[in-house]
Amino acid sequence: MTIQQELFLFQGQSGFKVFELLRKNSDIHPCHALHYLQMSTEMLAKAHIWKSGPPHKLSHHAFVPFLRALGSNRLAKQQFEYEGQDEQWQHLIRKSIPLAQEVEQLAPTLARDGPNPEYPWPPDMPLTAPARYEFQLWSDLQKSDGRNFLRFIALLFERASAFL
């Protein structure tokens, strides 16, 4: 792993810990936890991107391509004990993509005029603050598939140094 990968991974792991703390505290508005979830998963993806050296261009659109790339990552399959179980591994990745897209879309530049956990929107004439908004993603993460998705992300962070 390159030093840049280590830096992005470390920052992502740190951010995910903050997400977990915020997620468990019902006194804190969900937008703050979602902000850390979006940032930490982006950092994890950028740790992967740096594997080949400096990227041509970095974007907030990184987590979904990272998950798709995991589909053919032999070392990741080994870490998750899916060797010889390509269909099950691909199913896990495919099932994760819709929630990953929602997480990725939280970045203000990708959300554009819509909901994001950082800034009131729309940018030209704000009408809603993130702390007052009920994010559908937050509700989705409380359900069975959402909890499984978060466990998968936690394991990605835990095992990333073995497959990045």
Disulfide bonds with the S-S distance in Angstrom:
none
